[in-house]
């Protein structure tokens, strides 16, 4: 069993610029990686 904790999420609306960081995109990338890891192990 794996437990994944994702913290400090400040996800704004689509297209929001958070000091030059696309937080929404980063979050979606993390979710994709978690999904990938869940299917490979």
mmCIF file of the N, C-alpha and C atoms, coordinates in Angstrom:
data_MODEL
# 
_entry.id   MODEL 
# 
loop_
_atom_site.group_PDB 
_atom_site.id 
_atom_site.type_symbol 
_atom_site.label_atom_id 
_atom_site.label_alt_id 
_atom_site.label_comp_id 
_atom_site.label_asym_id 
_atom_site.label_entity_id 
_atom_site.label_seq_id 
_atom_site.pdbx_PDB_ins_code 
_atom_site.Cartn_x 
_atom_site.Cartn_y 
_atom_site.Cartn_z 
_atom_site.occupancy 
_atom_site.B_iso_or_equiv 
_atom_site.pdbx_formal_charge 
_atom_site.auth_seq_id 
_atom_site.auth_comp_id 
_atom_site.auth_asym_id 
_atom_site.auth_atom_id 
_atom_site.pdbx_PDB_model_num 
ATOM 1   N N  . UNK A 1 1  ? 0.837  -1.161 0.000   1.00 0.00 ? 1  UNK A N  1 
ATOM 2   C CA . UNK A 1 1  ? 0.000  0.000  0.000   1.00 0.00 ? 1  UNK A CA 1 
ATOM 3   C C  . UNK A 1 1  ? 0.894  1.241  0.000   1.00 0.00 ? 1  UNK A C  1 
ATOM 4   N N  . UNK A 1 2  ? 0.496  2.227  -0.777  1.00 0.00 ? 2  UNK A N  1 
ATOM 5   C CA . UNK A 1 2  ? 1.213  3.501  -0.822  1.00 0.00 ? 2  UNK A CA 1 
ATOM 6   C C  . UNK A 1 2  ? 0.274  4.613  -0.389  1.00 0.00 ? 2  UNK A C  1 
ATOM 7   N N  . UNK A 1 3  ? 0.840  5.555  0.283   1.00 0.00 ? 3  UNK A N  1 
ATOM 8   C CA . UNK A 1 3  ? 0.109  6.759  0.650   1.00 0.00 ? 3  UNK A CA 1 
ATOM 9   C C  . UNK A 1 3  ? 0.882  7.931  0.073   1.00 0.00 ? 3  UNK A C  1 
ATOM 10  N N  . UNK A 1 4  ? 0.199  8.764  -0.660  1.00 0.00 ? 4  UNK A N  1 
ATOM 11  C CA . UNK A 1 4  ? 0.837  9.937  -1.243  1.00 0.00 ? 4  UNK A CA 1 
ATOM 12  C C  . UNK A 1 4  ? 0.148  11.170 -0.687  1.00 0.00 ? 4  UNK A C  1 
ATOM 13  N N  . UNK A 1 5  ? 0.953  12.077 -0.182  1.00 0.00 ? 5  UNK A N  1 
ATOM 14  C CA . UNK A 1 5  ? 0.428  13.315 0.385   1.00 0.00 ? 5  UNK A CA 1 
ATOM 15  C C  . UNK A 1 5  ? 0.929  14.485 -0.460  1.00 0.00 ? 5  UNK A C  1 
ATOM 16  N N  . UNK A 1 6  ? 0.004  15.251 -0.951  1.00 0.00 ? 6  UNK A N  1 
ATOM 17  C CA . UNK A 1 6  ? 0.328  16.437 -1.736  1.00 0.00 ? 6  UNK A CA 1 
ATOM 18  C C  . UNK A 1 6  ? -0.134 17.641 -0.915  1.00 0.00 ? 6  UNK A C  1 
ATOM 19  N N  . UNK A 1 7  ? 0.785  18.551 -0.623  1.00 0.00 ? 7  UNK A N  1 
ATOM 20  C CA . UNK A 1 7  ? 0.451  19.664 0.265   1.00 0.00 ? 7  UNK A CA 1 
ATOM 21  C C  . UNK A 1 7  ? 0.708  21.012 -0.404  1.00 0.00 ? 7  UNK A C  1 
ATOM 22  N N  . UNK A 1 8  ? 0.268  22.043 0.262   1.00 0.00 ? 8  UNK A N  1 
ATOM 23  C CA . UNK A 1 8  ? 0.477  23.422 -0.165  1.00 0.00 ? 8  UNK A CA 1 
ATOM 24  C C  . UNK A 1 8  ? -0.076 23.691 -1.563  1.00 0.00 ? 8  UNK A C  1 
ATOM 25  N N  . UNK A 1 9  ? -1.284 23.255 -1.786  1.00 0.00 ? 9  UNK A N  1 
ATOM 26  C CA . UNK A 1 9  ? -1.916 23.454 -3.092  1.00 0.00 ? 9  UNK A CA 1 
ATOM 27  C C  . UNK A 1 9  ? -2.620 24.806 -3.125  1.00 0.00 ? 9  UNK A C  1 
ATOM 28  N N  . UNK A 1 10 ? -2.174 25.651 -3.997  1.00 0.00 ? 10 UNK A N  1 
ATOM 29  C CA . UNK A 1 10 ? -2.815 26.943 -4.212  1.00 0.00 ? 10 UNK A CA 1 
ATOM 30  C C  . UNK A 1 10 ? -3.185 27.012 -5.684  1.00 0.00 ? 10 UNK A C  1 
ATOM 31  N N  . UNK A 1 11 ? -4.145 26.190 -6.055  1.00 0.00 ? 11 UNK A N  1 
ATOM 32  C CA . UNK A 1 11 ? -4.525 26.070 -7.456  1.00 0.00 ? 11 UNK A CA 1 
ATOM 33  C C  . UNK A 1 11 ? -5.587 27.117 -7.766  1.00 0.00 ? 11 UNK A C  1 
ATOM 34  N N  . UNK A 1 12 ? -5.240 27.991 -8.670  1.00 0.00 ? 12 UNK A N  1 
ATOM 35  C CA . UNK A 1 12 ? -6.174 29.026 -9.090  1.00 0.00 ? 12 UNK A CA 1 
ATOM 36  C C  . UNK A 1 12 ? -6.982 28.568 -10.287 1.00 0.00 ? 12 UNK A C  1 
ATOM 37  N N  . UNK A 1 13 ? -7.551 29.538 -10.944 1.00 0.00 ? 13 UNK A N  1 
ATOM 38  C CA . UNK A 1 13 ? -8.333 29.243 -12.145 1.00 0.00 ? 13 UNK A CA 1 
ATOM 39  C C  . UNK A 1 13 ? -7.412 28.966 -13.321 1.00 0.00 ? 13 UNK A C  1 
ATOM 40  N N  . UNK A 1 14 ? -7.966 28.351 -14.349 1.00 0.00 ? 14 UNK A N  1 
ATOM 41  C CA . UNK A 1 14 ? -7.193 28.065 -15.558 1.00 0.00 ? 14 UNK A CA 1 
ATOM 42  C C  . UNK A 1 14 ? -6.621 29.377 -16.086 1.00 0.00 ? 14 UNK A C  1 
ATOM 43  N N  . UNK A 1 15 ? -5.333 29.382 -16.351 1.00 0.00 ? 15 UNK A N  1 
ATOM 44  C CA . UNK A 1 15 ? -4.672 30.554 -16.895 1.00 0.00 ? 15 UNK A CA 1 
ATOM 45  C C  . UNK A 1 15 ? -4.123 31.512 -15.855 1.00 0.00 ? 15 UNK A C  1 
ATOM 46  N N  . UNK A 1 16 ? -4.391 31.284 -14.580 1.00 0.00 ? 16 UNK A N  1 
ATOM 47  C CA . UNK A 1 16 ? -3.840 32.147 -13.540 1.00 0.00 ? 16 UNK A CA 1 
ATOM 48  C C  . UNK A 1 16 ? -2.316 32.045 -13.529 1.00 0.00 ? 16 UNK A C  1 
ATOM 49  N N  . UNK A 1 17 ? -1.676 33.178 -13.334 1.00 0.00 ? 17 UNK A N  1 
ATOM 50  C CA . UNK A 1 17 ? -0.216 33.219 -13.259 1.00 0.00 ? 17 UNK A CA 1 
ATOM 51  C C  . UNK A 1 17 ? 0.178  33.425 -11.800 1.00 0.00 ? 17 UNK A C  1 
ATOM 52  N N  . UNK A 1 18 ? 0.799  32.419 -11.218 1.00 0.00 ? 18 UNK A N  1 
ATOM 53  C CA . UNK A 1 18 ? 1.222  32.487 -9.827  1.00 0.00 ? 18 UNK A CA 1 
ATOM 54  C C  . UNK A 1 18 ? 2.732  32.692 -9.792  1.00 0.00 ? 18 UNK A C  1 
ATOM 55  N N  . UNK A 1 19 ? 3.144  33.945 -9.890  1.00 0.00 ? 19 UNK A N  1 
ATOM 56  C CA . UNK A 1 19 ? 4.567  34.295 -9.882  1.00 0.00 ? 19 UNK A CA 1 
ATOM 57  C C  . UNK A 1 19 ? 5.342  33.523 -10.945 1.00 0.00 ? 19 UNK A C  1 
ATOM 58  N N  . UNK A 1 20 ? 4.743  33.336 -12.101 1.00 0.00 ? 20 UNK A N  1 
ATOM 59  C CA . UNK A 1 20 ? 5.408  32.670 -13.212 1.00 0.00 ? 20 UNK A CA 1 
ATOM 60  C C  . UNK A 1 20 ? 5.382  31.155 -13.144 1.00 0.00 ? 20 UNK A C  1 
ATOM 61  N N  . UNK A 1 21 ? 4.673  30.597 -12.177 1.00 0.00 ? 21 UNK A N  1 
ATOM 62  C CA . UNK A 1 21 ? 4.595  29.144 -12.021 1.00 0.00 ? 21 UNK A CA 1 
ATOM 63  C C  . UNK A 1 21 ? 3.186  28.689 -12.393 1.00 0.00 ? 21 UNK A C  1 
ATOM 64  N N  . UNK A 1 22 ? 3.102  27.720 -13.272 1.00 0.00 ? 22 UNK A N  1 
ATOM 65  C CA . UNK A 1 22 ? 1.801  27.168 -13.648 1.00 0.00 ? 22 UNK A CA 1 
ATOM 66  C C  . UNK A 1 22 ? 1.449  26.063 -12.652 1.00 0.00 ? 22 UNK A C  1 
ATOM 67  N N  . UNK A 1 23 ? 0.842  26.458 -11.541 1.00 0.00 ? 23 UNK A N  1 
ATOM 68  C CA . UNK A 1 23 ? 0.550  25.536 -10.447 1.00 0.00 ? 23 UNK A CA 1 
ATOM 69  C C  . UNK A 1 23 ? -0.417 24.453 -10.893 1.00 0.00 ? 23 UNK A C  1 
ATOM 70  N N  . UNK A 1 24 ? -1.420 24.812 -11.665 1.00 0.00 ? 24 UNK A N  1 
ATOM 71  C CA . UNK A 1 24 ? -2.402 23.842 -12.142 1.00 0.00 ? 24 UNK A CA 1 
ATOM 72  C C  . UNK A 1 24 ? -1.726 22.762 -12.980 1.00 0.00 ? 24 UNK A C  1 
ATOM 73  N N  . UNK A 1 25 ? -0.848 23.166 -13.870 1.00 0.00 ? 25 UNK A N  1 
ATOM 74  C CA . UNK A 1 25 ? -0.126 22.207 -14.708 1.00 0.00 ? 25 UNK A CA 1 
ATOM 75  C C  . UNK A 1 25 ? 0.757  21.296 -13.864 1.00 0.00 ? 25 UNK A C  1 
ATOM 76  N N  . UNK A 1 26 ? 1.463  21.876 -12.896 1.00 0.00 ? 26 UNK A N  1 
ATOM 77  C CA . UNK A 1 26 ? 2.301  21.064 -12.007 1.00 0.00 ? 26 UNK A CA 1 
ATOM 78  C C  . UNK A 1 26 ? 1.466  20.040 -11.251 1.00 0.00 ? 26 UNK A C  1 
ATOM 79  N N  . UNK A 1 27 ? 0.304  20.463 -10.760 1.00 0.00 ? 27 UNK A N  1 
ATOM 80  C CA . UNK A 1 27 ? -0.577 19.552 -10.031 1.00 0.00 ? 27 UNK A CA 1 
ATOM 81  C C  . UNK A 1 27 ? -1.051 18.415 -10.935 1.00 0.00 ? 27 UNK A C  1 
ATOM 82  N N  . UNK A 1 28 ? -1.448 18.749 -12.155 1.00 0.00 ? 28 UNK A N  1 
ATOM 83  C CA . UNK A 1 28 ? -1.899 17.707 -13.092 1.00 0.00 ? 28 UNK A CA 1 
ATOM 84  C C  . UNK A 1 28 ? -0.754 16.753 -13.432 1.00 0.00 ? 28 UNK A C  1 
ATOM 85  N N  . UNK A 1 29 ? 0.467  17.260 -13.521 1.00 0.00 ? 29 UNK A N  1 
ATOM 86  C CA . UNK A 1 29 ? 1.632  16.393 -13.768 1.00 0.00 ? 29 UNK A CA 1 
ATOM 87  C C  . UNK A 1 29 ? 1.859  15.443 -12.601 1.00 0.00 ? 29 UNK A C  1 
ATOM 88  N N  . UNK A 1 30 ? 1.695  15.940 -11.387 1.00 0.00 ? 30 UNK A N  1 
ATOM 89  C CA . UNK A 1 30 ? 1.840  15.087 -10.204 1.00 0.00 ? 30 UNK A CA 1 
ATOM 90  C C  . UNK A 1 30 ? 0.785  13.981 -10.211 1.00 0.00 ? 30 UNK A C  1 
ATOM 91  N N  . UNK A 1 31 ? -0.454 14.344 -10.508 1.00 0.00 ? 31 UNK A N  1 
ATOM 92  C CA . UNK A 1 31 ? -1.519 13.332 -10.557 1.00 0.00 ? 31 UNK A CA 1 
ATOM 93  C C  . UNK A 1 31 ? -1.243 12.278 -11.627 1.00 0.00 ? 31 UNK A C  1 
ATOM 94  N N  . UNK A 1 32 ? -0.731 12.698 -12.769 1.00 0.00 ? 32 UNK A N  1 
ATOM 95  C CA . UNK A 1 32 ? -0.392 11.746 -13.832 1.00 0.00 ? 32 UNK A CA 1 
ATOM 96  C C  . UNK A 1 32 ? 0.711  10.796 -13.372 1.00 0.00 ? 32 UNK A C  1 
ATOM 97  N N  . UNK A 1 33 ? 1.708  11.319 -12.684 1.00 0.00 ? 33 UNK A N  1 
ATOM 98  C CA . UNK A 1 33 ? 2.804  10.484 -12.177 1.00 0.00 ? 33 UNK A CA 1 
ATOM 99  C C  . UNK A 1 33 ? 2.290  9.485  -11.144 1.00 0.00 ? 33 UNK A C  1 
ATOM 100 N N  . UNK A 1 34 ? 1.421  9.927  -10.265 1.00 0.00 ? 34 UNK A N  1 
ATOM 101 C CA . UNK A 1 34 ? 0.840  9.032  -9.259  1.00 0.00 ? 34 UNK A CA 1 
ATOM 102 C C  . UNK A 1 34 ? 0.046  7.924  -9.942  1.00 0.00 ? 34 UNK A C  1 
ATOM 103 N N  . UNK A 1 35 ? -0.726 8.290  -10.939 1.00 0.00 ? 35 UNK A N  1 
ATOM 104 C CA . UNK A 1 35 ? -1.510 7.298  -11.673 1.00 0.00 ? 35 UNK A CA 1 
ATOM 105 C C  . UNK A 1 35 ? -0.573 6.296  -12.355 1.00 0.00 ? 35 UNK A C  1 
ATOM 106 N N  . UNK A 1 36 ? 0.491  6.792  -12.967 1.00 0.00 ? 36 UNK A N  1 
ATOM 107 C CA . UNK A 1 36 ? 1.464  5.929  -13.626 1.00 0.00 ? 36 UNK A CA 1 
ATOM 108 C C  . UNK A 1 36 ? 2.102  4.966  -12.622 1.00 0.00 ? 36 UNK A C  1 
ATOM 109 N N  . UNK A 1 37 ? 2.534  5.488  -11.481 1.00 0.00 ? 37 UNK A N  1 
ATOM 110 C CA . UNK A 1 37 ? 3.166  4.639  -10.473 1.00 0.00 ? 37 UNK A CA 1 
ATOM 111 C C  . UNK A 1 37 ? 2.200  3.595  -9.939  1.00 0.00 ? 37 UNK A C  1 
ATOM 112 N N  . UNK A 1 38 ? 0.936  3.956  -9.857  1.00 0.00 ? 38 UNK A N  1 
ATOM 113 C CA . UNK A 1 38 ? -0.082 3.026  -9.357  1.00 0.00 ? 38 UNK A CA 1 
ATOM 114 C C  . UNK A 1 38 ? -0.310 1.867  -10.330 1.00 0.00 ? 38 UNK A C  1 
ATOM 115 N N  . UNK A 1 39 ? -0.116 2.100  -11.604 1.00 0.00 ? 39 UNK A N  1 
ATOM 116 C CA . UNK A 1 39 ? -0.360 1.048  -12.580 1.00 0.00 ? 39 UNK A CA 1 
ATOM 117 C C  . UNK A 1 39 ? 0.885  0.208  -12.879 1.00 0.00 ? 39 UNK A C  1 
ATOM 118 N N  . UNK A 1 40 ? 2.069  0.677  -12.452 1.00 0.00 ? 40 UNK A N  1 
ATOM 119 C CA . UNK A 1 40 ? 3.300  -0.051 -12.775 1.00 0.00 ? 40 UNK A CA 1 
ATOM 120 C C  . UNK A 1 40 ? 3.818  -0.902 -11.638 1.00 0.00 ? 40 UNK A C  1 
ATOM 121 N N  . UNK A 1 41 ? 3.235  -0.784 -10.469 1.00 0.00 ? 41 UNK A N  1 
ATOM 122 C CA . UNK A 1 41 ? 3.744  -1.562 -9.345  1.00 0.00 ? 41 UNK A CA 1 
ATOM 123 C C  . UNK A 1 41 ? 2.665  -2.418 -8.750  1.00 0.00 ? 41 UNK A C  1 
# 
